[in-house]
């Protein structure tokens, strides 16, 4: 293995302990049977490998980026098929689409009585189309009939738990009814259901601040690059992210490495999860003060951190087929680790 910029003495900085990490049982957390390597062991694997690894300094900071255009449609729904949650997109016939468009035009023109009547017709013709209930609720909201708005938003959510619009507008309803606690809960759920919707996120931050919770908009942005060039694997990182970068390089390029960590993995998403778990554990072994991640792991919220901070910005659809109890934990995670009390 080759090193650049003084990394030849890197072994003197590493901890020589392997680790079996079992997290707080409140979360699905780290699997007890998963054995993670220490940074020193990773370095030794690289030295002994048939692959040539080249370590070096990262030349400039990597900015945090997400595809903010990856916003989900308001026409998605989820259903239970033989015990599995599966999402799809609503499909209406031409007649119903025409009525829906007419209703939305009347709504925009503030003709609430006629628009509500047309939304009801659409729902009567399509009794599984929960979005019509969401729009009926929105008409009541615009008329300041908040109890009726709450009732229909909840009916829409009961029919379609991934309706982010219903969650969002129900949060607005509770705010107007003076219930800030329920507002925060529903606006956070709405945000989670459409992770990259920037207008929705701004509204969530507004409510957090108005509720004296504040908002800490920190992001998880590891500073490293790993890629293969010719017959060499290049691993570049700044001083703080060495252990994380070594882990990522081995999982991606070292034959048999992942299998040495894992016993079994049910699906590709869990494979990615275990890779991230070892990267975080190795990083914490080197950087004990890596906050807020260390506190999150200590509190048993690694899975929620991984899902919200790493998975959903790149693949917001991953939320859609998660059971209620999983989303409840992620909502709790967001409220715990992204608020800034007294801001």
N, C-alpha and C positions, 0 to 999 in steps of 0.2 A: 504494500500500500504506500502510495506517495502522499506527502503532506506539503502544504505551502504555508508561509507566513507564521512559522513558529509552532505548528501543530504537531511537530515531532515529539514534543514533551507533553502531549496531551494526556498520556497515561497517569502522570503525576496528579492530574486534576480529577481523576475518575474514582468512583466508589467501587470497591471490589466485593459487592454483595449481590447475589441473585435475590429475586423477590417473588413471593407468591402473595398477590394483593387480593384480599377479600373485602369488599366495601360494605357500607351500611346496608343492612337488610331491608331498609325502607325502600330502597331503589333496587332495580334489577342488577345494577352495579357490576363490579368485576367478578368473573367466575372463579370460584375457589380452586378449580382444577387447572386454571390457566397459569402457567409459569412464565414470568417475564424475565428477560435478561437484564443484567446491570449494564450501564454504559461501558464499563471495562470489558465485560464479556463480548459486547458488540464490537468493540474496537479489536479485540483478539480475533473474532470471526473474520473481520475484514482483512486483518494481517495474514491470516492463514488461507484466505479464499483464493481460488483460481482466477477470480475476477480482480482486476486492478481498480482500486478505489483511489480517487484523487480528492483530498480534502483541501478546502481553501476558504479565504474570507469572502463574504458576500460584499460585492462592490458598492451596492446602494440599497436603500430601504425599499422593500416591496410594498406598494400601497394596497390597502384593503379594497377589494372590488367584489361586487355581486352583480348579477344580471337583473337590474331593477325593472327591465321590461318583462321579466318572467312573472307576470301577474295572472292569477287564476280567474277563470270566467265565473260569473255569478249564476251560471246555468248548470253547475255541477251538483250531483247528488250522490248519496251513498246508500247502498242497500245490503242487507244480510243475505248471502247466498250460501246455504248449507254450513252456516257457522262462520263464514268468512265475510269481512266487510269489503265490498267492491264498489269503486266509484265509476260513474258514467256521466254523460251529458244529456240533459233533457232534449226531447225531440217532439215538436208539436206539428199538427197538420196545418195546412195553409190557412184554413178558416180561423183557427185559434191564434195563429201568428198575427193575422190581420186584426183581430179583436184586441190582442195584446198591444200592438202598435198604436191602435186608436186610443186605448185606455191610457197608455203612457203619454201620448200627445195631450189628451184632456188633463192629465195630471200636471204636466208642465204648464198648461194654461190655467191651472188652479181651479179647474172645473171638477171639484172633488166628488160631488154627488154622482155625476155620470161616469167618471173614471172608476169609482168604486163599484158601480153596477156592472161595468164591463169586466173588471177584474174578477168579480164574482161569477160572471158567465164563463170566463176562461176556466176558473177552478171547477165549476159544475161540469163542464165538458171534459175536463182533465183532472179528476180527483186525486191523482198522485203528483200533480204539479204544484209543489209547495211554494214556489216563487210567487204564485198568484196570491197566496196568503201573506207573504212578505209585503207585497205591494198594497194589499188591503190594509195591513197594519200601518204602512207608511202614510196612507191617506188619513187614517185616524190620527196619526202623529201630527201631520200638517194641520189638522183641524183642532189640535191641542186636546184631543179626547184620549188622554194618556192611558187610562185603564183599558180601553178597548184596543189601543195600539199594543200594549203589553200582552194582552190575551192572544192576539193574532200573531205577534212575533214569536211567542212561545209555542203556539201551535205549529208554525212553520219550522221551528227548530226541532220540535218533537218529530215531525215528519222527515226532516232532513238536517241532521246534526252538523253538517259541514257548510251550511248556509252562512257565509261570513257576513253577508249584508244584513240578515236578520239579527245576528249577534251585535253587529255594529250599531244598528238603529235601535235595538233594545237598550244598548248602553246609553244612547242619547235619551231614550225615554226615561230611564231610571234617573239620569242626571236632572231632567226637567221635573221629576217627581221628588227630587231632593235626596236620593239614595246613592251616595258616592261610592259605597262599598260594592254594590251590585254593578254600578257603572264600570268600575275598575275591572271587575271580574269579566264582564261581557266584552269590554273593549279589548282586553288582553286575549281572550279567546278568539275574537274576530281577527286580530293581528296574527295570531298563530295560524289560523285557517287560511291566511293569504299573506305569507311572510314578507313578500317583496312589494306589497302595495304601499307606496310612499305616502299618499294622502291619508290612508288609514293609520299608518304609523304616526304621522304628525298629530292626528286627532287623539291617538292614545297618549302620546307624550303630553299633549295639552291637558288631558284629564288627570294624568298622574301629577302634574304640577299644580293644577287647581285643587287637587285633593291633598296637597302638601306632602306628597310622596316624592316628588322630583323624579328625574329620569337620568340614569347613568348610561350613556350610549357607548359603552366600551365594546370592543370587538376582539375576537380571537384571531390574531394575524401573525402566525409563526413566520420568522424571518429565515427562510432557507430556500435552496433550489437543488433539485436532484434530477439528473438526466444522464443518458448514455451518449457518449460521443466516441465514434470509432469503436475501440474495444475497451474503453475505460468508462467507469461510472464516476461522474463528477458530483461532488457533494460540497455545496457552498452554504455558509451560514454565518451569522454574526456570533459573537462570543456567548450570548445568552441562550442560543438555540441549538447548540452542538448535539446534545443527546437526542433531541427531537429529530434532527436531520439524519443522524446515524440510523435511528430506528426506521425512518421512512425509506432510506436507501436500501436497507437490508430486506424489508418487506417487499419492495418493488423489484429488486434485482438479484438477490442472493438465492440460488436454488435450494429449496428445502427449508428455508429459514422459517417461513410462516408455519409450516407443519411442525417445526420444533417447538413452537409456542402453543399451538392449538391441539386439542384432541379432536373435536368435531365442531363444525359450524353449520348451522341450519340453512343459511342463505347468504347471498352476496352482501346484503346490508350489514349482517352481523359480522362477516369477515372484515369489512371496513371498520366496524365498531371495535373489534379486538385489536386491529392495527393501531387505531387511535388511542386505545387504552394503554397499550405498551409505550407508545410515544409520549403520552402524558406522564405515565409513571416514571419513565427514564428521565424525563425533563425535570420532574419534581425531585428526583434524587440528586440532581445537579443544582437546581434552583429552588431551594426550600421556601423562598419568599415570593414565588410566582403567584401573585394575587390578581384577581380573585379566584383563580383556578384551584389553588391549594385548598382554600376554604370550601369551595364547592365540592371537591373530592372528599375532604374530611367529613363534610356534612352528608355524604351519600347521594349526591346529585350528579354523578358523572354522566349517567345515561341521558339525563335531561339536558345537561350542558352540551353533550355531543350532538344530540338531536337538534336542539335549537340553534346553537352557534355554528355548527359545522354542516349538518345535513340539509336542513330546510332552506338556508339561503341559496344553495345550489339546486335543490330539488324540492320546491315547496309542495309538490304533490304527495310527498312522503307522509304528510299529515293526514291525508284524506282517508286512509284505511286503518288508522290507529284506533283502538278501543278507547272508550271514554276515560277509563282509569289512567291510561297513559297520558292523554292530553291534560287531565287534571293535574298530574305531577308536573308537566311542562309549564302549565299556567302558574302553578305555585313557584316553580323555579324562577320564572321571569319576574314575578312580583317580589321574590326574595332578593335577587341578585342584580336587578336592573333599576331598582328604585333608589332614590337618593333623598333620604328623609331630611326635611328642613331646608330644602333648596329654595 
